[in-house]
Amino acid sequence: MASGERHPFLQALEGSIRVFTSVHRSFFTNVMVQALHSADQGMTVLVAQFLKGGIDQGPGHMTHMGQNLDWLRCGYAGCIFETTDDADAQRAVGELWSHVKSVVQSDQYGLVMLDELSLAIEYGLIPEAEVLDLLKHRPTQMDIILTGPKMPYSILSMADQVTEFRREFLP
């Protein structure tokens, strides 16, 4: 084999799109465990929570957890529980979404976790078409995890893996 040629069996690993969904809104602990494990193994990880706010942690105030895990929330004063006309909520989610699109395109993370993205779409805060475009044009080796109930079928059909949690809350 000539110098500089790649062996036909040695190809770059392709990233995956994974969806975690359930019938109710909940925190997916095992998804956070995956993020922490990946960061511990040396992969750069971004966790973005679209509908959780309240701790002044927007794109300008990212929390760095160790060397490889960045975590941020929308820069809204509270949590978003439903469709809202609140301009501050719309602005905060929009800023976070713009930041996520930018870092995905810049290829600075190996894993990007987008928490409650499905609800941000349902509430009209993020256009579904933009999410599909991001997934189609992400760097090929990047893993993306999407969470939330009521995930649009168009996203489910693009996913390499879909996990549905069926556990009900007990009174």
C-alpha positions in Angstrom: 0.0 0.0 0.0 1.4 3.4 -1.0 2.2 6.0 1.6 -0.8 8.2 2.4 -3.4 5.6 1.2 -6.0 4.4 3.6 -6.5 0.7 4.2 -10.0 -0.2 2.8 -11.0 -1.7 6.2 -10.0 1.4 8.2 -12.8 3.8 8.0 -13.8 6.6 10.4 -16.5 5.6 12.7 -19.9 7.1 11.9 -21.8 8.8 14.7 -25.3 7.9 15.6 -28.6 9.6 16.3 -30.3 8.2 19.4 -33.7 9.2 20.7 -35.0 8.6 24.3 -38.7 9.2 24.7 -41.5 8.4 27.1 -45.2 9.1 27.6 -44.5 11.7 30.2 -42.0 14.5 30.8 -39.1 13.1 32.9 -35.4 13.4 33.5 -33.5 10.6 31.7 -31.0 9.6 34.2 -29.4 6.9 32.1 -28.8 9.5 29.3 -26.9 11.7 31.8 -24.9 8.6 32.8 -24.0 8.1 29.1 -22.9 11.7 28.9 -20.8 11.4 32.0 -19.3 8.0 30.9 -18.4 9.4 27.4 -16.8 12.5 29.0 -14.8 10.2 31.4 -13.6 8.2 28.4 -12.2 11.4 26.8 -15.0 12.4 24.4 -16.1 16.0 24.4 -19.7 16.2 25.5 -22.3 19.0 25.4 -25.5 18.7 27.4 -28.1 21.3 26.4 -31.4 21.5 28.4 -33.9 23.6 26.4 -36.8 24.0 28.8 -34.9 24.1 32.1 -33.7 27.5 33.3 -33.6 29.4 36.5 -29.9 29.3 37.3 -28.5 31.9 34.8 -26.8 29.2 32.8 -27.4 30.3 29.2 -24.8 30.0 26.4 -22.8 32.8 28.0 -22.6 31.0 31.3 -21.9 27.4 30.5 -20.9 25.0 33.3 -17.7 23.0 32.6 -17.9 19.7 34.5 -14.4 18.4 34.3 -12.3 18.5 31.2 -14.8 17.1 28.7 -18.4 17.9 29.7 -20.1 21.2 29.1 -23.6 21.7 30.4 -26.0 24.5 29.7 -29.6 25.5 30.0 -31.6 28.2 28.4 -31.1 31.6 30.0 -34.7 31.9 31.2 -35.7 32.7 34.8 -37.7 29.5 35.2 -38.7 26.3 33.6 -41.0 26.2 30.6 -44.0 23.8 31.0 -46.2 24.7 28.0 -46.6 26.7 24.9 -45.8 30.3 25.8 -46.0 33.8 24.4 -43.4 34.9 26.9 -40.8 36.8 24.8 -38.1 36.1 27.3 -38.7 32.4 27.1 -38.7 32.4 23.3 -35.6 34.5 23.2 -33.7 32.2 25.7 -34.6 29.0 23.9 -33.8 30.7 20.6 -30.3 31.7 21.8 -29.6 28.3 23.1 -30.7 26.7 19.8 -28.5 29.1 17.9 -25.6 28.2 20.1 -26.2 24.5 19.7 -26.4 24.8 15.9 -23.1 26.7 15.9 -21.2 24.2 18.0 -22.6 21.3 16.1 -21.4 22.8 12.8 -18.0 23.7 14.3 -17.5 20.0 15.2 -16.2 20.7 18.7 -18.0 17.9 20.5 -18.1 14.2 20.0 -21.5 13.8 21.7 -24.3 16.4 21.9 -27.3 15.7 24.1 -30.4 17.8 23.5 -32.7 17.4 26.4 -36.5 18.0 25.9 -36.0 19.0 22.3 -39.3 17.3 21.4 -41.2 19.6 23.7 -39.4 22.7 22.5 -40.6 21.7 19.0 -44.1 21.0 20.2 -44.3 24.4 22.0 -43.2 26.2 18.8 -39.9 27.3 20.2 -37.7 25.5 17.7 -38.7 24.7 14.1 -38.8 21.0 13.4 -37.4 21.7 9.9 -34.3 23.2 11.5 -33.8 20.2 13.7 -34.0 17.9 10.7 -31.5 20.1 8.8 -29.1 20.0 11.8 -29.3 16.2 12.0 -28.8 15.7 8.3 -25.8 18.0 8.1 -24.0 17.2 11.4 -20.4 16.1 11.3 -20.6 12.4 10.3 -18.7 11.1 13.4 -20.8 13.1 15.9 -23.2 11.3 18.2 -26.5 13.2 19.0 -28.9 12.2 21.7 -32.4 13.7 21.7 -34.8 13.4 24.6 -38.4 14.2 25.4 -42.0 12.9 25.0 -43.9 13.3 21.8 -40.9 13.2 19.5 -41.9 14.0 15.9 -42.1 11.0 13.6 -39.7 12.7 11.2 -37.0 12.7 13.8 -37.8 9.1 15.0 -37.4 7.9 11.4 -33.9 9.4 11.2 -32.7 7.9 14.4 -30.4 4.9 14.5 -31.8 4.0 17.9 -35.1 4.8 19.6 -35.6 3.9 23.3 -39.1 4.3 24.8 -39.4 4.4 28.5 -42.8 3.0 29.6 -42.4 3.2 33.4 -45.3 5.1 35.0 -45.0 7.3 38.0 -46.3 5.7 41.2 -48.5 7.8 43.5 
